[in-house]
Amino acid sequence: MINLSQILAKLVLFCLTFGQLYAAEILNSTDCNSKYGCFYSPKDCVDDQCEFVAKWRLIEDQIEFIIAAKFDKLKQNWLAIAFSYDKSMGNDSVVACKFNADANNNVQNYYNPGQFDPELINSKEPSEGLSDVKITNFKGLLICTFKRDKSTNAKNFFDLNENYYLLMAKGDLEKDGSLTYHGSDKIISQQKIDFNIALEAKSVKVSTNFVKIHAILMIIAWPFLSTIGILFARYYKSIFPKMNITGVQFWFLIHRPLMLTVCLLSLIGFGFIFSYKNWSWTSQSSVKNFTHSIIGLVTIILSLIQPMMAFFRPDKLADNRPVFNWAHRLVGIFVYSSSITAVFLGVIIFLKNFHWIGLFSWIVWLVILIVLLEVFHSRSSTDKVHEKSNEFKISENEVIKLKKIVVINNGY
């Protein structure tokens, strides 16, 4: 009688062997330009050295696709290919394979109007135009196979009788199953591809340098420079109070150039990200991205209004000076709060596996610093009040002494 454990062992061995053979077939490039059209990155990669793999072949009125990508850790991830009229993301037909170790896997059809704002082509039937779907995971390699109709009557379902640039990307899934930003994990074909014939296509890594420059400039501008500028305006007016350079106090010499630099860096950073997105605005379908863009835009506009307000500020002794002071202060607080919100949203959107301890530590550091400076500022203000009070008492005593002298003199 065959032992049950032996049966299970053979079954596991069969599954492992089948998985190895299946993965080997996917990564095998010997059938390219004959049976399959192929797309590898890096070019001529072997086995698990491949970051991305795509293979396709014509089967009657459908195109069969086999796509794969390497992941450091597979738990909740997505892998997608897109068909595009140009080498930039935006106005693309997308097929996304969703892998969830704790739930069902699925393949869905999207339309991507912007850089990363995919919308389901048919929310009632997300897999419209797709069949024979299969998703497997083998040694960190996510493999997805499906057949896609060449064309349907659905809106934004691209006709594969035409030629397109092929884009591939990968990333993590949100808890609700939506796709997170892929970051630099994407590639694109060097030329348009005819998916009806078996030809090998060359890949090019898509640069995200403009996104990185945007992020660096905004982080330098707001959490760093603007924080220093605001702290100087609030707490450092008592430092070198008698020092005037060209009629300007020391604290203002620090505050003004810092805040003007913040405005300049913000405009440059905005230009870089807008250029990266092909001068188009973020779609509302991606809530986090759209919210980040709106808060960022409001921040930049108000940050430009601030120096304009300061330029037309009334004289110190003018009756409406307090109105300016409060308006400048309140707008500044709002702009700073919105800027930090935008930066934090950017971190959440664009950084993978970001440890929240980084954001939390920065907030804690800032709160502690402000509390300490407030205590110091309050004590300093109290000391000044005592000094003025003592000066007033001394003046009163001197007046009394003078009166006594006058009385004595008059008595004589």
C-alpha positions in Angstrom: 0.0 0.0 0.0 1.4 3.4 -1.0 2.1 5.6 1.9 0.2 8.9 1.9 3.3 10.9 2.7 5.0 9.4 -0.4 2.1 10.5 -2.5 2.3 14.1 -1.1 6.1 14.1 -1.6 5.7 13.1 -5.2 3.0 15.6 -5.8 5.1 18.4 -4.4 8.1 17.3 -6.5 5.9 17.3 -9.6 4.6 20.8 -8.9 8.2 22.0 -8.3 9.4 20.3 -11.5 6.4 21.7 -13.5 7.1 25.2 -12.1 10.7 25.0 -13.1 9.8 23.8 -16.6 7.1 26.5 -17.0 9.5 29.3 -15.8 12.2 28.0 -18.0 9.8 28.0 -21.0 8.9 31.6 -20.2 12.5 32.8 -20.0 13.6 30.8 -23.0 14.5 33.1 -25.8 15.3 30.4 -28.5 11.7 30.6 -29.8 11.8 34.3 -30.3 11.5 35.6 -33.9 9.9 32.3 -34.8 7.1 31.2 -32.5 6.9 34.3 -30.3 7.6 38.0 -30.5 9.8 38.8 -27.5 10.7 41.7 -25.2 13.5 41.2 -22.6 15.1 43.5 -20.1 18.0 43.5 -19.8 18.6 42.4 -23.3 19.8 38.8 -23.6 19.2 38.2 -19.9 19.1 34.6 -18.6 16.8 33.0 -16.0 16.3 35.1 -12.9 18.6 37.9 -14.2 15.6 39.2 -16.2 13.7 42.1 -14.7 11.0 42.0 -17.3 9.9 39.5 -20.0 7.1 39.7 -22.5 6.3 37.2 -25.2 3.3 37.2 -27.7 1.9 35.3 -30.6 -1.1 35.6 -32.9 -3.9 33.0 -32.3 -6.8 33.7 -34.7 -8.5 36.9 -33.6 -6.5 37.1 -30.3 -3.0 37.8 -29.2 -1.6 35.5 -26.5 0.7 37.3 -24.1 3.1 35.8 -21.6 4.6 38.4 -19.3 6.9 38.1 -16.2 8.8 40.2 -13.8 11.1 39.7 -10.9 10.1 40.9 -7.4 12.1 41.0 -4.2 9.1 39.8 -2.2 5.8 38.7 -3.6 2.7 39.3 -1.5 0.5 42.0 -3.0 1.9 43.1 -6.3 0.9 44.0 -9.8 2.6 43.6 -13.2 1.3 45.3 -16.3 1.9 45.9 -20.0 0.6 49.0 -21.9 0.1 49.8 -25.5 1.0 53.4 -26.3 1.1 55.7 -29.3 4.4 57.3 -28.0 7.2 56.6 -25.6 5.6 58.4 -22.8 2.9 57.2 -20.4 -0.5 58.8 -21.0 -3.3 57.8 -23.4 -2.4 54.1 -23.1 -4.3 50.8 -23.1 -3.2 48.7 -20.1 -3.5 45.1 -19.0 -2.7 44.6 -15.3 -2.1 41.3 -13.6 -2.8 41.5 -9.9 -1.2 39.0 -7.5 -2.4 38.7 -3.9 -1.1 35.9 -1.8 -4.0 36.1 0.6 -6.8 36.6 -2.0 -7.9 35.9 -5.6 -5.6 36.9 -8.5 -7.1 38.6 -11.5 -6.2 40.3 -14.8 -7.9 43.5 -15.7 -8.2 46.0 -18.6 -7.4 49.6 -17.9 -7.1 52.9 -19.8 -4.4 55.3 -18.6 -5.2 58.9 -19.4 -2.2 60.3 -17.5 1.2 59.3 -16.2 -0.3 56.9 -13.6 -4.0 57.3 -13.3 -5.5 54.1 -14.7 -9.2 53.7 -15.1 -11.0 50.4 -15.6 -12.3 50.2 -19.2 -15.4 48.4 -17.9 -16.0 48.6 -14.2 -18.8 46.0 -14.5 -16.6 43.6 -16.4 -12.9 44.5 -15.6 -11.6 41.5 -17.7 -13.5 42.5 -20.8 -11.6 41.3 -23.9 -9.4 38.9 -21.9 -9.5 35.1 -21.6 -7.4 32.1 -20.6 -6.0 34.0 -17.7 -3.3 32.5 -15.5 -1.1 34.0 -12.8 1.7 32.0 -11.2 4.5 32.7 -8.7 7.8 30.9 -9.0 10.9 31.9 -6.9 10.1 35.6 -6.9 9.1 35.6 -10.6 5.5 36.7 -11.2 4.3 35.1 -14.4 1.0 36.1 -16.1 -0.5 34.6 -19.2 -3.6 35.7 -21.0 -5.2 36.1 -24.4 -6.4 39.5 -25.5 -8.9 40.2 -28.2 -7.5 42.3 -31.0 -10.4 44.7 -30.8 -13.8 45.2 -29.1 -16.5 47.8 -29.1 -15.4 49.0 -25.7 -14.2 52.6 -25.4 -10.4 53.1 -25.1 -9.8 49.4 -25.9 -6.9 49.7 -28.4 -7.0 47.8 -31.7 -3.9 45.5 -31.8 -4.1 45.4 -35.6 -2.2 48.7 -35.3 1.4 49.1 -34.0 2.2 50.5 -30.6 5.1 51.1 -28.3 5.1 48.5 -25.5 5.5 49.6 -21.9 6.0 47.3 -18.9 5.8 48.3 -15.2 5.4 46.7 -11.8 4.6 47.8 -8.3 2.6 47.0 -5.1 -1.1 46.7 -4.6 -3.1 48.8 -2.2 -5.3 47.0 0.3 -8.3 47.9 -1.9 -6.6 46.3 -4.9 -5.7 49.6 -6.6 -2.3 50.0 -8.2 0.4 52.1 -6.5 2.9 54.1 -8.4 5.6 52.0 -10.1 8.5 54.4 -9.5 11.5 53.6 -11.7 10.3 50.0 -12.3 9.3 50.4 -15.9 10.7 49.9 -19.4 9.6 50.8 -22.9 10.3 49.4 -26.4 12.7 51.4 -28.7 10.2 51.3 -31.5 6.6 50.5 -32.3 5.7 46.8 -32.4 3.5 44.8 -34.7 2.0 42.2 -32.4 0.7 40.1 -35.3 4.2 38.9 -36.2 7.0 37.2 -34.1 9.8 39.7 -33.9 12.1 40.6 -31.0 11.8 44.1 -29.7 14.5 46.1 -27.9 13.8 47.7 -24.5 14.8 51.0 -23.0 14.7 51.8 -19.3 12.4 54.8 -18.7 14.0 57.6 -16.8 12.4 59.0 -13.7 15.1 61.6 -13.1 12.6 64.5 -13.4 10.5 63.0 -10.7 13.5 62.6 -8.4 14.6 66.2 -9.1 11.1 67.5 -8.3 11.1 65.6 -5.0 14.6 66.7 -4.0 13.9 70.4 -4.8 10.6 70.3 -2.8 12.1 68.6 0.2 15.0 71.1 0.3 12.6 74.0 -0.2 9.8 73.2 2.4 10.9 70.9 5.2 14.3 72.4 5.3 14.6 76.0 4.0 11.1 77.2 4.8 11.3 75.8 8.3 14.5 77.7 9.0 13.1 80.9 7.6 9.9 80.7 9.7 11.8 79.9 12.9 14.1 82.9 12.4 11.0 85.2 11.9 9.3 83.8 14.9 12.1 83.3 17.5 15.2 85.1 16.5 14.2 88.7 16.4 15.9 89.2 19.8 19.3 88.1 18.4 21.5 91.1 17.5 18.5 93.5 17.8 20.7 96.5 17.3 22.6 95.0 14.3 21.4 96.8 11.1 22.8 96.1 7.7 21.5 98.5 5.1 18.7 99.3 7.5 17.6 95.7 7.9 17.7 93.6 11.1 19.7 90.4 11.3 16.7 88.0 11.5 15.2 89.6 8.3 18.5 89.2 6.5 18.1 85.4 7.0 14.3 85.1 6.6 13.9 87.0 3.3 16.5 85.2 1.1 15.4 81.8 2.5 11.8 82.3 1.7 12.5 83.8 -1.8 14.7 80.7 -2.5 11.8 78.5 -1.4 9.6 80.2 -4.0 12.2 79.8 -6.7 12.9 76.1 -6.0 9.1 75.4 -5.9 8.6 76.9 -9.3 11.6 74.9 -10.7 10.4 71.7 -9.1 6.9 72.3 -10.5 8.4 72.8 -14.0 10.2 69.5 -13.8 7.2 67.4 -12.7 4.9 69.1 -15.2 7.4 68.4 -18.0 7.6 64.8 -16.9 3.9 64.5 -17.2 4.0 65.9 -20.7 2.4 69.2 -19.6 -0.9 67.5 -18.6 -2.6 67.6 -15.3 -3.1 64.5 -13.0 -6.4 62.7 -13.5 -9.0 62.7 -10.7 -9.2 58.9 -10.9 -6.0 58.6 -8.9 -7.1 60.2 -5.6 -3.7 60.4 -3.9 -1.9 61.7 -6.9 -4.7 64.3 -7.7 -4.8 65.4 -4.1 -1.0 65.8 -4.0 -1.1 67.9 -7.2 -3.9 70.2 -6.0 -2.4 70.8 -2.6 1.0 71.4 -4.2 -0.4 73.9 -6.7 -2.2 75.8 -3.9 1.0 75.9 -1.9 3.0 77.3 -4.7 0.4 80.0 -5.6 0.1 81.2 -2.0 3.9 81.1 -1.5 4.2 83.5 -4.4 1.5 85.8 -2.9 3.5 86.0 0.4 6.5 88.0 -1.0 4.1 90.2 -2.9 2.2 91.0 0.3 5.6 91.7 2.0 6.7 94.0 -0.8 3.5 96.2 -0.4 3.5 96.0 3.4 2.5 99.3 5.2 4.9 101.2 7.4 5.5 99.9 11.0 3.6 102.9 12.5 0.7 102.7 10.0 -2.8 102.0 11.4 -3.3 99.0 9.1 0.1 97.4 9.9 -1.5 94.9 12.4 -3.8 93.7 9.5 -0.8 93.0 7.3 1.0 91.2 10.2 -1.9 88.9 10.8 -2.6 88.2 7.1 1.1 87.5 6.5 1.2 85.2 9.5 -2.0 83.3 8.8 -1.2 82.7 5.1 2.3 81.6 6.1 1.0 79.1 8.6 -1.5 77.7 6.0 1.2 77.5 3.2 3.6 75.7 5.5 1.0 73.2 6.6 -0.1 72.5 3.1 3.4 72.1 1.9 4.3 69.5 4.5 1.0 67.7 3.7 2.0 67.7 0.0 5.5 66.4 0.8 4.2 63.6 3.0 1.7 62.6 0.3 4.5 62.5 -2.2 6.5 60.3 0.0 3.5 57.9 0.4 2.9 57.8 -3.4 6.4 57.5 -4.8 8.5 55.7 -2.2 8.2 52.0 -1.8 8.4 50.2 1.6 8.9 53.6 3.2 9.2 53.3 7.0 6.8 55.6 8.8 9.4 56.2 11.4 11.1 58.7 9.1 8.0 60.9 8.9 7.1 60.4 12.5 10.7 61.3 13.7 10.7 64.5 11.6 7.3 65.6 13.1 8.5 64.8 16.7 11.8 66.7 16.2 9.9 69.7 14.9 7.4 69.7 17.7 10.1 69.4 20.4 12.1 72.2 18.8 9.1 74.5 18.6 8.1 73.8 22.2 11.7 74.5 23.4 11.9 77.7 21.4 8.4 78.8 22.7 9.6 78.3 26.3 12.8 80.2 25.6 10.9 83.0 23.8 8.3 83.3 26.6 11.0 83.6 29.2 12.9 86.1 27.2 9.7 88.2 26.8 9.0 87.9 30.5 12.5 89.1 31.3 12.1 92.1 29.0 8.8 93.0 30.7 10.6 92.8 34.2 13.4 95.0 32.8 11.0 97.6 31.6 9.1 97.5 34.9 12.3 98.0 36.8 13.3 100.8 34.5 9.9 102.4 35.2 10.3 102.0 38.9 13.8 103.5 38.8 12.3 106.4 36.8 9.6 106.9 39.4 12.1 106.9 42.2 14.2 109.4 40.4 11.2 111.7 39.9 10.4 111.4 43.6 13.9 112.3 44.5 13.8 115.3 42.2 10.6 116.5 43.7 12.1 116.3 47.2 15.1 118.3 46.0 12.8 120.9 44.5 10.8 121.1 47.7 13.9 121.4 49.8 15.3 124.1 47.5 12.0 126.0 47.7 12.0 125.7 51.5 15.4 127.5 51.6 
